[in-house]
Amino acid sequence: MQCHKKYLRVDRRQIGFMKFIFEAYDGIANLTTIDAGLGIISINIPEGCINIVDNLLDILGHDILIEPLEERG
């Protein structure tokens, strides 16, 4: 299965909350902390769930700092 990876900078105090939210939506994405101090995370998204994850990030972005980062090679 093809996956898409997003790198984001988020409010570091909200990483646990975001991980909990993505786990609650079983199977739509896997959130991994890259650098907790800087709030850098990656999200692995299955091909069929990209729109759902984008919508969820948009909604969460109303209350939490979420900044996209350039994809890493």
Predicted model as a PDB file, atoms N, CA, C, CB and O in Angstrom, pLDDT in the B-factor column:
MODEL        1                                                                  
ATOM      1  N   MET A   1       0.847  -1.188   0.000  1.00 68.00           N  
ATOM      2  CA  MET A   1       0.000   0.000   0.000  1.00 68.00           C  
ATOM      3  C   MET A   1       0.892   1.251   0.000  1.00 68.00           C  
ATOM      4  CB  MET A   1      -0.964  -0.002   1.235  1.00 68.00           C  
ATOM      5  O   MET A   1       1.855   1.336   0.763  1.00 68.00           O  
ATOM      6  N   GLN A   2       0.568   2.192  -0.842  1.00 87.00           N  
ATOM      7  CA  GLN A   2       1.297   3.451  -0.960  1.00 87.00           C  
ATOM      8  C   GLN A   2       0.956   4.365   0.208  1.00 87.00           C  
ATOM      9  CB  GLN A   2       0.976   4.145  -2.296  1.00 87.00           C  
ATOM     10  O   GLN A   2      -0.214   4.517   0.559  1.00 87.00           O  
ATOM     11  N   CYS A   3       1.989   4.985   0.820  1.00 90.00           N  
ATOM     12  CA  CYS A   3       1.773   5.920   1.926  1.00 90.00           C  
ATOM     13  C   CYS A   3       2.367   7.273   1.592  1.00 90.00           C  
ATOM     14  CB  CYS A   3       2.383   5.378   3.228  1.00 90.00           C  
ATOM     15  O   CYS A   3       3.349   7.372   0.856  1.00 90.00           O  
ATOM     16  N   HIS A   4       1.772   8.298   2.133  1.00 94.00           N  
ATOM     17  CA  HIS A   4       2.239   9.668   1.985  1.00 94.00           C  
ATOM     18  C   HIS A   4       2.731  10.116   3.363  1.00 94.00           C  
ATOM     19  CB  HIS A   4       1.099  10.621   1.427  1.00 94.00           C  
ATOM     20  O   HIS A   4       2.107   9.801   4.376  1.00 94.00           O  
ATOM     21  N   LYS A   5       3.841  10.846   3.403  1.00 95.00           N  
ATOM     22  CA  LYS A   5       4.382  11.299   4.676  1.00 95.00           C  
ATOM     23  C   LYS A   5       4.355  12.817   4.726  1.00 95.00           C  
ATOM     24  CB  LYS A   5       5.817  10.772   4.886  1.00 95.00           C  
ATOM     25  O   LYS A   5       4.793  13.488   3.791  1.00 95.00           O  
ATOM     26  N   LYS A   6       3.838  13.352   5.825  1.00 96.00           N  
ATOM     27  CA  LYS A   6       3.834  14.799   6.070  1.00 96.00           C  
ATOM     28  C   LYS A   6       4.713  15.075   7.279  1.00 96.00           C  
ATOM     29  CB  LYS A   6       2.377  15.344   6.297  1.00 96.00           C  
ATOM     30  O   LYS A   6       4.684  14.338   8.264  1.00 96.00           O  
ATOM     31  N   TYR A   7       5.499  16.147   7.193  1.00 97.00           N  
ATOM     32  CA  TYR A   7       6.274  16.622   8.328  1.00 97.00           C  
ATOM     33  C   TYR A   7       5.666  17.937   8.781  1.00 97.00           C  
ATOM     34  CB  TYR A   7       7.787  16.787   7.966  1.00 97.00           C  
ATOM     35  O   TYR A   7       5.391  18.820   7.968  1.00 97.00           O  
ATOM     36  N   LEU A   8       5.461  18.061  10.083  1.00 98.00           N  
ATOM     37  CA  LEU A   8       4.815  19.242  10.640  1.00 98.00           C  
ATOM     38  C   LEU A   8       5.548  19.719  11.881  1.00 98.00           C  
ATOM     39  CB  LEU A   8       3.352  18.950  10.970  1.00 98.00           C  
ATOM     40  O   LEU A   8       6.172  18.936  12.597  1.00 98.00           O  
ATOM     41  N   ARG A   9       5.460  21.021  12.118  1.00 98.00           N  
ATOM     42  CA  ARG A   9       5.872  21.572  13.405  1.00 98.00           C  
ATOM     43  C   ARG A   9       4.598  21.949  14.123  1.00 98.00           C  
ATOM     44  CB  ARG A   9       6.847  22.810  13.249  1.00 98.00           C  
ATOM     45  O   ARG A   9       3.761  22.679  13.593  1.00 98.00           O  
ATOM     46  N   VAL A  10       4.457  21.438  15.349  1.00 97.00           N  
ATOM     47  CA  VAL A  10       3.248  21.681  16.136  1.00 97.00           C  
ATOM     48  C   VAL A  10       3.645  22.190  17.514  1.00 97.00           C  
ATOM     49  CB  VAL A  10       2.385  20.392  16.252  1.00 97.00           C  
ATOM     50  O   VAL A  10       4.811  22.116  17.904  1.00 97.00           O  
ATOM     51  N   ASP A  11       2.681  22.700  18.235  1.00 96.00           N  
ATOM     52  CA  ASP A  11       2.907  23.082  19.630  1.00 96.00           C  
ATOM     53  C   ASP A  11       3.341  21.821  20.373  1.00 96.00           C  
ATOM     54  CB  ASP A  11       1.610  23.726  20.284  1.00 96.00           C  
ATOM     55  O   ASP A  11       2.577  20.860  20.467  1.00 96.00           O  
ATOM     56  N   ARG A  12       4.556  21.820  20.897  1.00 95.00           N  
ATOM     57  CA  ARG A  12       5.113  20.603  21.496  1.00 95.00           C  
ATOM     58  C   ARG A  12       4.277  20.080  22.654  1.00 95.00           C  
ATOM     59  CB  ARG A  12       6.520  20.864  21.974  1.00 95.00           C  
ATOM     60  O   ARG A  12       4.299  18.887  22.954  1.00 95.00           O  
ATOM     61  N   ARG A  13       3.543  20.972  23.298  1.00 97.00           N  
ATOM     62  CA  ARG A  13       2.687  20.546  24.412  1.00 97.00           C  
ATOM     63  C   ARG A  13       1.473  19.767  23.933  1.00 97.00           C  
ATOM     64  CB  ARG A  13       2.232  21.753  25.215  1.00 97.00           C  
ATOM     65  O   ARG A  13       0.780  19.145  24.738  1.00 97.00           O  
ATOM     66  N   GLN A  14       1.206  19.791  22.628  1.00 96.00           N  
ATOM     67  CA  GLN A  14       0.017  19.149  22.063  1.00 96.00           C  
ATOM     68  C   GLN A  14       0.325  17.851  21.301  1.00 96.00           C  
ATOM     69  CB  GLN A  14      -0.683  20.116  21.139  1.00 96.00           C  
ATOM     70  O   GLN A  14      -0.577  17.248  20.719  1.00 96.00           O  
ATOM     71  N   ILE A  15       1.591  17.420  21.303  1.00 97.00           N  
ATOM     72  CA  ILE A  15       1.948  16.208  20.549  1.00 97.00           C  
ATOM     73  C   ILE A  15       1.172  14.999  21.062  1.00 97.00           C  
ATOM     74  CB  ILE A  15       3.463  15.939  20.644  1.00 97.00           C  
ATOM     75  O   ILE A  15       0.628  14.234  20.266  1.00 97.00           O  
ATOM     76  N   GLY A  16       1.116  14.819  22.371  1.00 96.00           N  
ATOM     77  CA  GLY A  16       0.383  13.683  22.944  1.00 96.00           C  
ATOM     78  C   GLY A  16      -1.093  13.713  22.585  1.00 96.00           C  
ATOM     79  O   GLY A  16      -1.683  12.682  22.262  1.00 96.00           O  
ATOM     80  N   PHE A  17      -1.685  14.901  22.641  1.00 96.00           N  
ATOM     81  CA  PHE A  17      -3.095  15.056  22.277  1.00 96.00           C  
ATOM     82  C   PHE A  17      -3.320  14.667  20.818  1.00 96.00           C  
ATOM     83  CB  PHE A  17      -3.559  16.505  22.520  1.00 96.00           C  
ATOM     84  O   PHE A  17      -4.262  13.942  20.497  1.00 96.00           O  
ATOM     85  N   MET A  18      -2.439  15.160  19.931  1.00 96.00           N  
ATOM     86  CA  MET A  18      -2.591  14.849  18.506  1.00 96.00           C  
ATOM     87  C   MET A  18      -2.414  13.356  18.251  1.00 96.00           C  
ATOM     88  CB  MET A  18      -1.580  15.648  17.671  1.00 96.00           C  
ATOM     89  O   MET A  18      -3.145  12.768  17.454  1.00 96.00           O  
ATOM     90  N   LYS A  19      -1.445  12.745  18.926  1.00 95.00           N  
ATOM     91  CA  LYS A  19      -1.244  11.302  18.774  1.00 95.00           C  
ATOM     92  C   LYS A  19      -2.496  10.543  19.214  1.00 95.00           C  
ATOM     93  CB  LYS A  19      -0.017  10.834  19.591  1.00 95.00           C  
ATOM     94  O   LYS A  19      -2.910   9.590  18.555  1.00 95.00           O  
ATOM     95  N   PHE A  20      -3.089  10.962  20.315  1.00 95.00           N  
ATOM     96  CA  PHE A  20      -4.321  10.352  20.805  1.00 95.00           C  
ATOM     97  C   PHE A  20      -5.450  10.495  19.777  1.00 95.00           C  
ATOM     98  CB  PHE A  20      -4.735  10.989  22.143  1.00 95.00           C  
ATOM     99  O   PHE A  20      -6.186   9.539  19.535  1.00 95.00           O  
ATOM    100  N   ILE A  21      -5.590  11.664  19.180  1.00 94.00           N  
ATOM    101  CA  ILE A  21      -6.640  11.898  18.176  1.00 94.00           C  
ATOM    102  C   ILE A  21      -6.448  10.966  16.979  1.00 94.00           C  
ATOM    103  CB  ILE A  21      -6.632  13.379  17.709  1.00 94.00           C  
ATOM    104  O   ILE A  21      -7.402  10.336  16.522  1.00 94.00           O  
ATOM    105  N   PHE A  22      -5.215  10.878  16.471  1.00 94.00           N  
ATOM    106  CA  PHE A  22      -4.978  10.016  15.306  1.00 94.00           C  
ATOM    107  C   PHE A  22      -5.160   8.542  15.644  1.00 94.00           C  
ATOM    108  CB  PHE A  22      -3.574  10.247  14.756  1.00 94.00           C  
ATOM    109  O   PHE A  22      -5.605   7.771  14.793  1.00 94.00           O  
ATOM    110  N   GLU A  23      -4.829   8.136  16.857  1.00 92.00           N  
ATOM    111  CA  GLU A  23      -5.063   6.750  17.268  1.00 92.00           C  
ATOM    112  C   GLU A  23      -6.558   6.466  17.383  1.00 92.00           C  
ATOM    113  CB  GLU A  23      -4.364   6.459  18.608  1.00 92.00           C  
ATOM    114  O   GLU A  23      -6.997   5.347  17.118  1.00 92.00           O  
ATOM    115  N   ALA A  24      -7.337   7.463  17.774  1.00 94.00           N  
ATOM    116  CA  ALA A  24      -8.787   7.290  17.901  1.00 94.00           C  
ATOM    117  C   ALA A  24      -9.434   7.023  16.537  1.00 94.00           C  
ATOM    118  CB  ALA A  24      -9.417   8.536  18.549  1.00 94.00           C  
ATOM    119  O   ALA A  24     -10.434   6.310  16.451  1.00 94.00           O  
ATOM    120  N   TYR A  25      -8.864   7.593  15.480  1.00 90.00           N  
ATOM    121  CA  TYR A  25      -9.338   7.339  14.120  1.00 90.00           C  
ATOM    122  C   TYR A  25      -8.534   6.163  13.574  1.00 90.00           C  
ATOM    123  CB  TYR A  25      -9.190   8.617  13.200  1.00 90.00           C  
ATOM    124  O   TYR A  25      -7.663   6.339  12.722  1.00 90.00           O  
ATOM    125  N   ASP A  26      -8.827   4.984  14.061  1.00 89.00           N  
ATOM    126  CA  ASP A  26      -8.058   3.765  13.808  1.00 89.00           C  
ATOM    127  C   ASP A  26      -7.719   3.591  12.331  1.00 89.00           C  
ATOM    128  CB  ASP A  26      -8.829   2.554  14.301  1.00 89.00           C  
ATOM    129  O   ASP A  26      -8.606   3.454  11.489  1.00 89.00           O  
ATOM    130  N   GLY A  27      -6.423   3.599  12.032  1.00 84.00           N  
ATOM    131  CA  GLY A  27      -5.956   3.274  10.687  1.00 84.00           C  
ATOM    132  C   GLY A  27      -5.830   4.419   9.707  1.00 84.00           C  
ATOM    133  O   GLY A  27      -5.379   4.204   8.582  1.00 84.00           O  
ATOM    134  N   ILE A  28      -6.220   5.658  10.097  1.00 94.00           N  
ATOM    135  CA  ILE A  28      -6.119   6.728   9.093  1.00 94.00           C  
ATOM    136  C   ILE A  28      -4.722   7.310   8.989  1.00 94.00           C  
ATOM    137  CB  ILE A  28      -7.094   7.832   9.416  1.00 94.00           C  
ATOM    138  O   ILE A  28      -4.375   7.891   7.961  1.00 94.00           O  
ATOM    139  N   ALA A  29      -3.903   7.167  10.043  1.00 96.00           N  
ATOM    140  CA  ALA A  29      -2.547   7.707  10.000  1.00 96.00           C  
ATOM    141  C   ALA A  29      -1.761   7.225  11.208  1.00 96.00           C  
ATOM    142  CB  ALA A  29      -2.571   9.250   9.951  1.00 96.00           C  
ATOM    143  O   ALA A  29      -2.323   6.786  12.212  1.00 96.00           O  
ATOM    144  N   ASN A  30      -0.446   7.320  11.080  1.00 95.00           N  
ATOM    145  CA  ASN A  30       0.449   6.976  12.167  1.00 95.00           C  
ATOM    146  C   ASN A  30       1.319   8.196  12.456  1.00 95.00           C  
ATOM    147  CB  ASN A  30       1.318   5.721  11.816  1.00 95.00           C  
ATOM    148  O   ASN A  30       2.088   8.622  11.594  1.00 95.00           O  
ATOM    149  N   LEU A  31       1.210   8.761  13.649  1.00 96.00           N  
ATOM    150  CA  LEU A  31       1.967   9.944  14.033  1.00 96.00           C  
ATOM    151  C   LEU A  31       3.220   9.514  14.784  1.00 96.00           C  
ATOM    152  CB  LEU A  31       1.107  10.900  14.899  1.00 96.00           C  
ATOM    153  O   LEU A  31       3.151   8.704  15.709  1.00 96.00           O  
ATOM    154  N   THR A  32       4.372  10.061  14.380  1.00 97.00           N  
ATOM    155  CA  THR A  32       5.653   9.773  15.021  1.00 97.00           C  
ATOM    156  C   THR A  32       6.307  11.088  15.419  1.00 97.00           C  
ATOM    157  CB  THR A  32       6.586   8.950  14.079  1.00 97.00           C  
ATOM    158  O   THR A  32       6.336  12.038  14.637  1.00 97.00           O  
ATOM    159  N   THR A  33       6.825  11.136  16.629  1.00 97.00           N  
ATOM    160  CA  THR A  33       7.549  12.318  17.098  1.00 97.00           C  
ATOM    161  C   THR A  33       8.982  12.248  16.583  1.00 97.00           C  
ATOM    162  CB  THR A  33       7.520  12.419  18.660  1.00 97.00           C  
ATOM    163  O   THR A  33       9.685  11.263  16.814  1.00 97.00           O  
ATOM    164  N   ILE A  34       9.412  13.298  15.883  1.00 97.00           N  
ATOM    165  CA  ILE A  34      10.782  13.390  15.369  1.00 97.00           C  
ATOM    166  C   ILE A  34      11.658  14.129  16.374  1.00 97.00           C  
ATOM    167  CB  ILE A  34      10.812  14.106  13.991  1.00 97.00           C  
ATOM    168  O   ILE A  34      12.742  13.655  16.714  1.00 97.00           O  
ATOM    169  N   ASP A  35      11.203  15.284  16.853  1.00 97.00           N  
ATOM    170  CA  ASP A  35      11.924  16.076  17.847  1.00 97.00           C  
ATOM    171  C   ASP A  35      10.896  16.718  18.780  1.00 97.00           C  
ATOM    172  CB  ASP A  35      12.830  17.166  17.161  1.00 97.00           C  
ATOM    173  O   ASP A  35      10.255  17.707  18.425  1.00 97.00           O  
ATOM    174  N   ALA A  36      10.748  16.150  19.964  1.00 97.00           N  
ATOM    175  CA  ALA A  36       9.726  16.625  20.909  1.00 97.00           C  
ATOM    176  C   ALA A  36       9.994  18.056  21.351  1.00 97.00           C  
ATOM    177  CB  ALA A  36       9.667  15.711  22.132  1.00 97.00           C  
ATOM    178  O   ALA A  36       9.054  18.834  21.514  1.00 97.00           O  
ATOM    179  N   GLY A  37      11.239  18.412  21.545  1.00 97.00           N  
ATOM    180  CA  GLY A  37      11.574  19.755  22.007  1.00 97.00           C  
ATOM    181  C   GLY A  37      11.190  20.841  21.023  1.00 97.00           C  
ATOM    182  O   GLY A  37      10.797  21.938  21.418  1.00 97.00           O  
ATOM    183  N   LEU A  38      11.305  20.532  19.739  1.00 96.00           N  
ATOM    184  CA  LEU A  38      10.957  21.494  18.688  1.00 96.00           C  
ATOM    185  C   LEU A  38       9.533  21.312  18.180  1.00 96.00           C  
ATOM    186  CB  LEU A  38      11.925  21.370  17.531  1.00 96.00           C  
ATOM    187  O   LEU A  38       9.038  22.137  17.412  1.00 96.00           O  
ATOM    188  N   GLY A  39       8.872  20.240  18.601  1.00 97.00           N  
ATOM    189  CA  GLY A  39       7.508  19.976  18.145  1.00 97.00           C  
ATOM    190  C   GLY A  39       7.442  19.451  16.722  1.00 97.00           C  
ATOM    191  O   GLY A  39       6.458  19.685  16.020  1.00 97.00           O  
ATOM    192  N   ILE A  40       8.483  18.741  16.286  1.00 98.00           N  
ATOM    193  CA  ILE A  40       8.518  18.208  14.921  1.00 98.00           C  
ATOM    194  C   ILE A  40       7.939  16.789  14.935  1.00 98.00           C  
ATOM    195  CB  ILE A  40       9.983  18.211  14.349  1.00 98.00           C  
ATOM    196  O   ILE A  40       8.385  15.928  15.693  1.00 98.00           O  
ATOM    197  N   ILE A  41       6.942  16.570  14.085  1.00 98.00           N  
ATOM    198  CA  ILE A  41       6.318  15.256  13.967  1.00 98.00           C  
ATOM    199  C   ILE A  41       6.249  14.854  12.506  1.00 98.00           C  
ATOM    200  CB  ILE A  41       4.909  15.254  14.596  1.00 98.00           C  
ATOM    201  O   ILE A  41       6.356  15.690  11.609  1.00 98.00           O  
ATOM    202  N   SER A  42       6.067  13.555  12.278  1.00 97.00           N  
ATOM    203  CA  SER A  42       5.757  13.084  10.931  1.00 97.00           C  
ATOM    204  C   SER A  42       4.465  12.289  11.020  1.00 97.00           C  
ATOM    205  CB  SER A  42       6.927  12.216  10.327  1.00 97.00           C  
ATOM    206  O   SER A  42       4.158  11.680  12.045  1.00 97.00           O  
ATOM    207  N   ILE A  43       3.728  12.308   9.943  1.00 97.00           N  
ATOM    208  CA  ILE A  43       2.481  11.560   9.862  1.00 97.00           C  
ATOM    209  C   ILE A  43       2.533  10.709   8.600  1.00 97.00           C  
ATOM    210  CB  ILE A  43       1.234  12.515   9.858  1.00 97.00           C  
ATOM    211  O   ILE A  43       2.647  11.236   7.493  1.00 97.00           O  
ATOM    212  N   ASN A  44       2.448   9.382   8.769  1.00 96.00           N  
ATOM    213  CA  ASN A  44       2.349   8.445   7.653  1.00 96.00           C  
ATOM    214  C   ASN A  44       0.877   8.239   7.348  1.00 96.00           C  
ATOM    215  CB  ASN A  44       3.058   7.084   7.975  1.00 96.00           C  
ATOM    216  O   ASN A  44       0.100   7.856   8.222  1.00 96.00           O  
ATOM    217  N   ILE A  45       0.498   8.495   6.099  1.00 97.00           N  
ATOM    218  CA  ILE A  45      -0.923   8.459   5.729  1.00 97.00           C  
ATOM    219  C   ILE A  45      -1.126   7.496   4.562  1.00 97.00           C  
ATOM    220  CB  ILE A  45      -1.439   9.883   5.358  1.00 97.00           C  
ATOM    221  O   ILE A  45      -0.517   7.666   3.505  1.00 97.00           O  
ATOM    222  N   PRO A  46      -1.979   6.485   4.747  1.00 95.00           N  
ATOM    223  CA  PRO A  46      -2.315   5.613   3.614  1.00 95.00           C  
ATOM    224  C   PRO A  46      -2.981   6.433   2.498  1.00 95.00           C  
ATOM    225  CB  PRO A  46      -3.255   4.452   4.073  1.00 95.00           C  
ATOM    226  O   PRO A  46      -3.663   7.423   2.761  1.00 95.00           O  
ATOM    227  N   GLU A  47      -2.772   6.006   1.272  1.00 92.00           N  
ATOM    228  CA  GLU A  47      -3.261   6.740   0.091  1.00 92.00           C  
ATOM    229  C   GLU A  47      -4.730   7.137   0.191  1.00 92.00           C  
ATOM    230  CB  GLU A  47      -3.061   5.903  -1.150  1.00 92.00           C  
ATOM    231  O   GLU A  47      -5.068   8.268  -0.159  1.00 92.00           O  
ATOM    232  N   GLY A  48      -5.594   6.280   0.642  1.00 92.00           N  
ATOM    233  CA  GLY A  48      -7.025   6.574   0.681  1.00 92.00           C  
ATOM    234  C   GLY A  48      -7.470   7.477   1.807  1.00 92.00           C  
ATOM    235  O   GLY A  48      -8.647   7.830   1.883  1.00 92.00           O  
ATOM    236  N   CYS A  49      -6.554   7.864   2.690  1.00 95.00           N  
ATOM    237  CA  CYS A  49      -6.933   8.662   3.864  1.00 95.00           C  
ATOM    238  C   CYS A  49      -6.393  10.093   3.849  1.00 95.00           C  
ATOM    239  CB  CYS A  49      -6.454   7.975   5.107  1.00 95.00           C  
ATOM    240  O   CYS A  49      -6.562  10.827   4.822  1.00 95.00           O  
ATOM    241  N   ILE A  50      -5.753  10.487   2.768  1.00 95.00           N  
ATOM    242  CA  ILE A  50      -5.113  11.809   2.711  1.00 95.00           C  
ATOM    243  C   ILE A  50      -6.120  12.932   2.939  1.00 95.00           C  
ATOM    244  CB  ILE A  50      -4.419  12.004   1.361  1.00 95.00           C  
ATOM    245  O   ILE A  50      -5.837  13.854   3.704  1.00 95.00           O  
ATOM    246  N   ASN A  51      -7.279  12.880   2.300  1.00 96.00           N  
ATOM    247  CA  ASN A  51      -8.279  13.938   2.464  1.00 96.00           C  
ATOM    248  C   ASN A  51      -8.807  14.000   3.898  1.00 96.00           C  
ATOM    249  CB  ASN A  51      -9.441  13.720   1.492  1.00 96.00           C  
ATOM    250  O   ASN A  51      -9.022  15.086   4.436  1.00 96.00           O  
ATOM    251  N   ILE A  52      -9.011  12.845   4.511  1.00 96.00           N  
ATOM    252  CA  ILE A  52      -9.496  12.810   5.894  1.00 96.00           C  
ATOM    253  C   ILE A  52      -8.471  13.450   6.825  1.00 96.00           C  
ATOM    254  CB  ILE A  52      -9.789  11.355   6.335  1.00 96.00           C  
ATOM    255  O   ILE A  52      -8.825  14.259   7.684  1.00 96.00           O  
ATOM    256  N   VAL A  53      -7.211  13.088   6.655  1.00 97.00           N  
ATOM    257  CA  VAL A  53      -6.152  13.640   7.504  1.00 97.00           C  
ATOM    258  C   VAL A  53      -6.011  15.142   7.275  1.00 97.00           C  
ATOM    259  CB  VAL A  53      -4.810  12.931   7.229  1.00 97.00           C  
ATOM    260  O   VAL A  53      -5.872  15.903   8.232  1.00 97.00           O  
ATOM    261  N   ASP A  54      -6.046  15.575   6.014  1.00 97.00           N  
ATOM    262  CA  ASP A  54      -5.965  17.019   5.725  1.00 97.00           C  
ATOM    263  C   ASP A  54      -7.108  17.781   6.393  1.00 97.00           C  
ATOM    264  CB  ASP A  54      -5.993  17.267   4.202  1.00 97.00           C  
ATOM    265  O   ASP A  54      -6.893  18.853   6.959  1.00 97.00           O  
ATOM    266  N   ASN A  55      -8.315  17.233   6.331  1.00 97.00           N  
ATOM    267  CA  ASN A  55      -9.463  17.881   6.986  1.00 97.00           C  
ATOM    268  C   ASN A  55      -9.286  17.912   8.502  1.00 97.00           C  
ATOM    269  CB  ASN A  55     -10.771  17.150   6.625  1.00 97.00           C  
ATOM    270  O   ASN A  55      -9.586  18.921   9.140  1.00 97.00           O  
ATOM    271  N   LEU A  56      -8.806  16.824   9.079  1.00 96.00           N  
ATOM    272  CA  LEU A  56      -8.583  16.768  10.519  1.00 96.00           C  
ATOM    273  C   LEU A  56      -7.512  17.765  10.944  1.00 96.00           C  
ATOM    274  CB  LEU A  56      -8.183  15.353  10.943  1.00 96.00           C  
ATOM    275  O   LEU A  56      -7.669  18.443  11.960  1.00 96.00           O  
ATOM    276  N   LEU A  57      -6.430  17.863  10.184  1.00 97.00           N  
ATOM    277  CA  LEU A  57      -5.375  18.838  10.500  1.00 97.00           C  
ATOM    278  C   LEU A  57      -5.898  20.269  10.391  1.00 97.00           C  
ATOM    279  CB  LEU A  57      -4.167  18.648   9.561  1.00 97.00           C  
ATOM    280  O   LEU A  57      -5.529  21.133  11.186  1.00 97.00           O  
ATOM    281  N   ASP A  58      -6.754  20.512   9.409  1.00 97.00           N  
ATOM    282  CA  ASP A  58      -7.345  21.844   9.258  1.00 97.00           C  
ATOM    283  C   ASP A  58      -8.194  22.198  10.480  1.00 97.00           C  
ATOM    284  CB  ASP A  58      -8.201  21.914   7.974  1.00 97.00           C  
ATOM    285  O   ASP A  58      -8.117  23.315  10.991  1.00 97.00           O  
ATOM    286  N   ILE A  59      -8.997  21.252  10.941  1.00 97.00           N  
ATOM    287  CA  ILE A  59      -9.837  21.488  12.122  1.00 97.00           C  
ATOM    288  C   ILE A  59      -8.976  21.683  13.363  1.00 97.00           C  
ATOM    289  CB  ILE A  59     -10.816  20.318  12.336  1.00 97.00           C  
ATOM    290  O   ILE A  59      -9.209  22.610  14.138  1.00 97.00           O  
ATOM    291  N   LEU A  60      -7.977  20.815  13.558  1.00 96.00           N  
ATOM    292  CA  LEU A  60      -7.096  20.945  14.719  1.00 96.00           C  
ATOM    293  C   LEU A  60      -6.300  22.256  14.675  1.00 96.00           C  
ATOM    294  CB  LEU A  60      -6.135  19.750  14.790  1.00 96.00           C  
ATOM    295  O   LEU A  60      -5.981  22.839  15.712  1.00 96.00           O  
ATOM    296  N   GLY A  61      -5.991  22.703  13.465  1.00 96.00           N  
ATOM    297  CA  GLY A  61      -5.221  23.933  13.291  1.00 96.00           C  
ATOM    298  C   GLY A  61      -5.924  25.193  13.771  1.00 96.00           C  
ATOM    299  O   GLY A  61      -5.287  26.237  13.911  1.00 96.00           O  
ATOM    300  N   HIS A  62      -7.222  25.113  14.024  1.00 97.00           N  
ATOM    301  CA  HIS A  62      -7.948  26.260  14.576  1.00 97.00           C  
ATOM    302  C   HIS A  62      -7.566  26.510  16.031  1.00 97.00           C  
ATOM    303  CB  HIS A  62      -9.460  26.038  14.464  1.00 97.00           C  
ATOM    304  O   HIS A  62      -7.671  27.634  16.522  1.00 97.00           O  
ATOM    305  N   ASP A  63      -7.117  25.447  16.726  1.00 95.00           N  
ATOM    306  CA  ASP A  63      -6.809  25.557  18.152  1.00 95.00           C  
ATOM    307  C   ASP A  63      -5.361  25.239  18.500  1.00 95.00           C  
ATOM    308  CB  ASP A  63      -7.703  24.650  18.925  1.00 95.00           C  
ATOM    309  O   ASP A  63      -4.908  25.543  19.603  1.00 95.00           O  
ATOM    310  N   ILE A  64      -4.637  24.634  17.574  1.00 95.00           N  
ATOM    311  CA  ILE A  64      -3.262  24.199  17.822  1.00 95.00           C  
ATOM    312  C   ILE A  64      -2.368  24.740  16.714  1.00 95.00           C  
ATOM    313  CB  ILE A  64      -3.167  22.641  17.901  1.00 95.00           C  
ATOM    314  O   ILE A  64      -2.770  24.778  15.551  1.00 95.00           O  
ATOM    315  N   LEU A  65      -1.155  25.160  17.073  1.00 95.00           N  
ATOM    316  CA  LEU A  65      -0.175  25.563  16.071  1.00 95.00           C  
ATOM    317  C   LEU A  65       0.210  24.337  15.244  1.00 95.00           C  
ATOM    318  CB  LEU A  65       1.082  26.208  16.739  1.00 95.00           C  
ATOM    319  O   LEU A  65       0.706  23.349  15.786  1.00 95.00           O  
ATOM    320  N   ILE A  66      -0.016  24.403  13.944  1.00 97.00           N  
ATOM    321  CA  ILE A  66       0.379  23.348  13.017  1.00 97.00           C  
ATOM    322  C   ILE A  66       0.972  24.020  11.780  1.00 97.00           C  
ATOM    323  CB  ILE A  66      -0.840  22.420  12.641  1.00 97.00           C  
ATOM    324  O   ILE A  66       0.277  24.720  11.045  1.00 97.00           O  
ATOM    325  N   GLU A  67       2.272  23.794  11.564  1.00 97.00           N  
ATOM    326  CA  GLU A  67       2.954  24.375  10.401  1.00 97.00           C  
ATOM    327  C   GLU A  67       3.550  23.264   9.560  1.00 97.00           C  
ATOM    328  CB  GLU A  67       4.057  25.377  10.838  1.00 97.00           C  
ATOM    329  O   GLU A  67       4.292  22.433  10.084  1.00 97.00           O  
ATOM    330  N   PRO A  68       3.250  23.225   8.280  1.00 96.00           N  
ATOM    331  CA  PRO A  68       3.873  22.213   7.412  1.00 96.00           C  
ATOM    332  C   PRO A  68       5.362  22.500   7.244  1.00 96.00           C  
ATOM    333  CB  PRO A  68       3.177  22.175   6.026  1.00 96.00           C  
ATOM    334  O   PRO A  68       5.780  23.657   7.184  1.00 96.00           O  
ATOM    335  N   LEU A  69       6.147  21.444   7.170  1.00 95.00           N  
ATOM    336  CA  LEU A  69       7.581  21.548   6.903  1.00 95.00           C  
ATOM    337  C   LEU A  69       7.869  20.888   5.560  1.00 95.00           C  
ATOM    338  CB  LEU A  69       8.423  20.887   8.046  1.00 95.00           C  
ATOM    339  O   LEU A  69       7.055  20.115   5.056  1.00 95.00           O  
ATOM    340  N   GLU A  70       9.014  21.191   4.990  1.00 83.00           N  
ATOM    341  CA  GLU A  70       9.396  20.552   3.735  1.00 83.00           C  
ATOM    342  C   GLU A  70       9.617  19.068   3.976  1.00 83.00           C  
ATOM    343  CB  GLU A  70      10.668  21.208   3.139  1.00 83.00           C  
ATOM    344  O   GLU A  70      10.099  18.659   5.032  1.00 83.00           O  
ATOM    345  N   GLU A  71       9.257  18.275   2.982  1.00 70.00           N  
ATOM    346  CA  GLU A  71       9.453  16.839   3.110  1.00 70.00           C  
ATOM    347  C   GLU A  71      10.953  16.546   3.107  1.00 70.00           C  
ATOM    348  CB  GLU A  71       8.728  16.069   1.962  1.00 70.00           C  
ATOM    349  O   GLU A  71      11.730  17.179   2.391  1.00 70.00           O  
ATOM    350  N   ARG A  72      11.334  15.567   3.928  1.00 61.00           N  
ATOM    351  CA  ARG A  72      12.741  15.188   4.042  1.00 61.00           C  
ATOM    352  C   ARG A  72      13.024  14.025   3.112  1.00 61.00           C  
ATOM    353  CB  ARG A  72      13.104  14.820   5.500  1.00 61.00           C  
ATOM    354  O   ARG A  72      12.168  13.170   2.882  1.00 61.00           O  
ATOM    355  N   GLY A  73      14.224  14.005   2.589  1.00 52.00           N  
ATOM    356  CA  GLY A  73      14.598  12.965   1.646  1.00 52.00           C  
ATOM    357  C   GLY A  73      14.973  11.700   2.241  1.00 52.00           C  
ATOM    358  O   GLY A  73      15.306  10.756   1.524  1.00 52.00           O  
TER     359      GLY A  73                                                      
ENDMDL                                                                          
END                                                                             
